């Protein structure tokens, strides 16, 4: 009997666990559960005999993979997969997949919520502003950005995008303006929302020069990965530009310094909240389970991210 482990420091919702287990029961697989573990050794021991592994933001490195001789596939229930050592997975002959798009609406709705909270002065009773009529620039045009554009368009915002992956036709087909450069995106928009993964090419990509291009009173939003921000550059730019605000679902490493220097211009969630909805939990969990079964039974590799 094939064995699949769901290993999550931050657990799925109970209803998602039930749906995942139903998929594995139907396939004749044994489903194991490791939740809220506090030590890496617990994870290493739990993977010893499994064929498949579902994780969320859990760190999966060479040591974990080496402890799992039967492991054939790891699925990250979510879009980002920088928590998994892809090179090590490839060396061990393990396929790594993500579940793109399953959390996208949840993240997009969170961005809108944070923006409303920010422009209404964090609900302190003073007069704020509205999103309607504002220019929203999307950096990249994947699933989250597309959902954010859909919602923002319905709120009367002017949408544009710059895609480092060269997807101008998708942007055009959605009816949005295409920017030719990062500088143009930052210069044109009242709000810039980041939707790029953390890769060797993008880490530290957004820093002093880009932020200093922003319009007066502009807002930078990051619901993607904190590694894409050059924190020293961000703090320098926002110290010089006291009209700017930074809104994020990922607290800075220099969190206390940011609070001290930026005050209420630094808006953050206490914990990462992007995918924390019941619907996103269920969607990503079901997708992960189905992908494992499809791969083991039929060799389907549609969402493989390592090679």
N, C-alpha and C positions, 0 to 999 in steps of 0.2 A: 504493500500500500504506500502510495506517495504521501509525503508529509510536507505541510506548509506551515511556516511560523509567521504569525503577526507579531512583530516586535516594535512596540511603541512606548517611548518614554511619556509622550503625550497621547493618551489613548483615543481611539475612535469612539464615537457615540455608541451606546449599547445597541441601538437599532441597526447601525452600520455593521457591527460585529455579527449580528444575527444574519443579515443579508449575505455577508461574506461567507460565513459558515455554511449557509444553505447552498451556495454555489459549489463549495468543496464537497459537501455531503453528496450532492447530485453526481459529482465526478468520481466519487469513491475515494476521496482524499481525506487524510486525517489532518485536522486543523488545530494547531497548537497556539497558545496565547501567552505572550510575555508583555505585561503592561507595567508602567510606572517603575521600571527597574532603575536602580540607583548605582549600579556598578557594572562596568564593561564585562567583567568576568561572568556575570549572570547571562549576558547576551552570548558570549563565547560558548558557554556550556549549553545554552538552549539551541544553538544552530548545529549541534554535532551530527544529527541524523536527518536534517531536513533537505528536501529537494527544491523548495521554493521559499522565498522570504519577502514579506511585505513590510515596508517601513514608512515612516513619515519624515521627520527631520533628523532621525537617528543617524549617527556617524557609523558608517560601515567601511572599515579599512582592511588592509591586507591580513591583519591578525584575526579578524572575524572570519574572513573568507577561508583562511588556512585551517580554521577549526571546523570547517563544514565541507568535508570531502565529497558529499553527495549533491552539494548545492549547484543548481543549474541556472536559476534565474532569480534576480532581485528586482522587485518593482517598487519604485518610489511613488507612493500615493500622493501625487501632486505634480506640479510642473518642474520646479527646480530640482536638480539632482547633484549639486555640488557637495552634498554630504556623503556621497558615495565615491570611493576611489575607483575611477573607471579603468585606469591603467592596470591596477591590481586585479580587477574583475576580468579584464581581457586575458591577463596572464594566467588566471585560474580557469579560463574557459567558461566564465559565467556571463550570461546575457543580462544586461541592465536595461530596464525600461522605466519610463515615467508615464503619467496619465494626463497628458496635456488637455487643457480645457475644462477639466472636471471641477476645478476650484475657481474658475475664471469669473463667474458672476458674483460669487461671494467677495472676492478681492475687489472687484469693480464697485460693488455697493459700499464696501468699507471706505474706499477712496472718496466717494461722494459724501458719505457721512462725515468723514474727517474734514473735508473741505467746507461743508456747511458749518460745522462746529468752529472752524477757524475763522471764516469770514464773518460769522456772527459774534466775533470777539469772545469765543468760548462761553457764550451765553451768560456774560457778566452783567447784562441789563442795558448795555450801551448800544447805540445804533451801529449796525454793521453794514454789509453790502450783500448783493445777490449774485448767484451764479449765472443767471440769464443774461445773455449778451457778452459774457466773458469769452476770451480766446483760450481754448484748451489745447495744448500741444502734447502729443503722445510720442514718447521716445520708444520706438519699435512698434510693431503692429501685429503682435501675437494675440492669443485668445483673450487675455485680460484686457489689453488695450482695445480690442474690438468691442468687448462688452462695455467697457467704460465709455467708448465713443457712442455706442447705442443709447446708453442712459443719458449721457450729457447732451446729446442731440435732442432728445425728448424734453430736456430742460431749457432748450433755447440757446445752447452754447455754440460757439464757432469752433469746429474741430479741424485740427491739422495734425500731421505726423511726419516724423523722420525715421526711416527704418534703416539701421546699419546693415541689415541682411538683404537690402535691395528688394523690397516688396512694393514698389510704387504702384503697380497695377491694382493690388488689393486695396490700397488706400484710395486710389482713384475710383475704383468700383464701389466703394462705400460712400462716395460723394464728398470726400475730404480733400483739403489742399495738401500737396506733397512738398516738404522742405528738402532742399538739396544738401543741407549740411546741419551739423549739430548747432553751430553758431546761429544759423537762421532760425532754427526751432526755438532756441533760448531767447533770441532777440525779439521775436514776433509775438510771443504768447504771454497772456496774463498768468497762466498756470501751466507748468510743465510737469508731466507725470511720467516717471521712469518705469519701464517694463522690459529691461534687458537682464539676461542671466549674468551670474558671476563667472567669468571665464578669465584665462590669462590676458586676453585682449581687453576686457571691460573693467577689470579690477582697478579702482582708483580713477576711472575715466571721467567722472564728474567732479570737478574741483574748481579752483579759483577762477581760471580764465572763462570757463563756461558760465559760471554763476554770475560773474561780473557783467555778462552780456544781457542779463535779464532786465525786463522793463521795470520802471519804477513801481513799487508796490507788488511785485510779482511773488508767486508762491511756487516752491519746488516741492514735489511730492515723490516719496520713494516707498513703494509697497513691494519692491522686487527683492533686492539683496543689499545689505549694508556695505558689502565689500566693493560695490561699484562707486562708492563715495570716497573721495580723497578728503578725509575729515579735517586735516589741517587746512587745506584749501577752502573747504566749506566755511570753517569758523573764521578764517581770515577775511573771506569775501563778505560774510554776513556781519562781521564786526565793522567793516568799512561801509557796508550798505545797510543801514539801519531800517530801510524801508522793506526789506525782504523777509520772507518767512519760510521755514522748513517744516514740512509735515511728513511724518513717517510712521510706518508700522514696525520699524526696526530701530530700536534705540541705538544711538551712537556708542562706540566704545568710549569716546570722550563725553559720556552722558552728563556727568556733573559739571564739567567745564562748559558744556553747551548751555545748561540751565543758567549757570552763573553769567555767561557772556550774552546770551540771547534772550533769556527770560521767556515771556509768553510767545515770542516769535518762533520758538522751538516747540512744536506740537507733536506728541508721541503717544503711542499706546503702551500701557504697562508691560504687556507681553505681545508677541506676534499674534495678530488676530485675523489675518486675511482669510484663511480657510476655516475659521472656527464657526461654521454653521452646520446645523444638522444635515442640510441638503448637500453641502460640499463633502462632508464626512461620508455620507452614503454614496454619492456619485463616484468619488475617488476610490473608495474601498471596493465597490462593486467592479469598477473598471479594472483595478489591480488584480482582483481574484479571477476575473474572466480572462485577462491577459495571460496569467500563469497557466490556466487550464488550456487555453488555445495554443500556448507555446509548447507545453509538455505533450499534449495529445497530437497536435498538428504541425508543430514547428513554426507557428506564426510569429514573426518578429517585427511587426508593424511599427512599434514604438521603441525599438532598440536605440539606445543612445551611446553605446560603446561599440567599438569595431576591432 
